[in-house]
Amino acid sequence: DGGITQSPKYLFRKEGQNVTLSCEQNLNHDAMYWYRQDPGQGLRLIYYSQIVNDFQKGDIAEGYSVSREKKESFPLTVTSAQKNPTAFYLCASSNDRDSSYGYTFGSGTRLTVV
Amino acid sequence: GEDVEQSLFLSVREGDSSVINCTYTDSSSTYLYWYKQEPGAGLQLLTYIFSNMDMKQDQRLTVLLNKKDKHLSLRIADTQTGDSAIYFCAENNGSASKIIFGSGTRLSIRP
């Protein structure tokens, strides 16, 4: 089955630590995206990538970093510079650079700072 | 800039129709979408409509687009408990690199 997989489903981070969230897709999609969702709120774009080895900052990129070394993979690192990282993180992909047919989403990673 | 707005909550009785409304500001929007998010899950694309269409129907779902007023609605007929979720309206102007999402409407079902 084709799809987009995020792992882990739950992640706990101590203050001052960096953590990396995994996102893998086997849909052969060119574009991939990371969103943050806070309780009762909509989606905010962190980073996106339209092609391998290239990515762009979204609306709330500060305190986050990404890489796109392979078409299938778009990991997100939440650094210690992100002051309020507790949130639900969603990864998505799309099959053309114009996103004409919408995104396919992963099932999300819930990150909690302890 | 581009913006998509929705009301935050809607409560309907089981068996009634639900109508979720959305307004957007980008007059060059080419594609408009409705996504469904169940608790603790990702978003699932329910349906989309091209801007040259006024209506699209798919089983219990009816999407209406008023391009002049930049208004999109999603009607769910015979609402069931399984329809409880957050519904996101979204738009894409075809040349942008990202889809713009609304804040989502939480639909709750009363018995």
Interface residues (C-beta under 8 A of the other chain):
Chain A: Q6 A31 Y33 G40 Q41 G42 L43 L45 Y48 Q50 Q56 G58 L90 A92 R97 D98 S99 S100 Y101 G102 Y103 T104 F105 G106 S107 G108 R110
Chain B: L8 T30 Y31 Y33 Y35 G40 A41 G42 L43 Q44 L45 Y48 F88 A90 N92 G94 S95 A96 S97 K98 I99 F101 G102 S103 G104
